[in-house]
Amino acid sequence: MTLPMTKATYRAHALACGFGVAKTGTHQIFVQCAIVEYSDEAEKWVNTGDEITWIGSFTAGTEARTIESLGHFGWKGDDLAELDNPDEQTLARLMPDFVDLVCEPEEYEGALTLKVRWVNHPGAGKFAFKEPLAGDALKSFAARMKGTIRGTRGAAGARSSTPPTRPAQSPSRGNGGARHPNAPDDDKLPF
């Protein structure tokens, strides 16, 4: 299986990492990642066989985000040297967490490649309230709202489980054929 050349987010874990220096002299770290998917049959995350490499840079403008990305992999240390080509067991201890890799195609030296743009916590790209309403607080709120919901819908609406229907739309007007009261006459349109 090969990753498609499209913008996508993949769940992954670290397979290897090490350091290098770019042509510009910038210090960099790579983390080779295995793409995983959840298997209902196995009831766990399993490797898909696909791999992709993230490269983080250490410049004044990027080092904080690079260190944050390493933290998303689960690295909690302060000595980058421990991430230089660790063996499999050490890497599993230093970078134990799954991440979401935001990938998109990019042209590099005349060839189109799939590049990891961002390393995030799993699910970080999805909306979440800073203060979620859950558990007993949600149950209490839901109980308080029952009367309001029933009052808003009316006695018949509260008992109905069938969603309301919309009138059929006319292909020419898109609003059931009715004209808006402020709509101009068709023969007065400039086109």
Buried (B, 14 or more C-beta within 10 A) or exposed (E): EEBEEEEEBBBBBBBBBEBEEEEEEEBBBBBBBBBBEEEEEEEEBEEBEBBBBBEBBBEEEBBEEBBEBBBBBBBEEEEBEEBEEBEEEEBBEBBEEBBBBBBBBEEEEEEEEBBBEBBBBBEBEEEEEEEEEEEEEEEEEEEEEEEEEEEEEEEEEEEEEEEEEEEEEEEEEEEEEEEEEEEEEEEEEEE
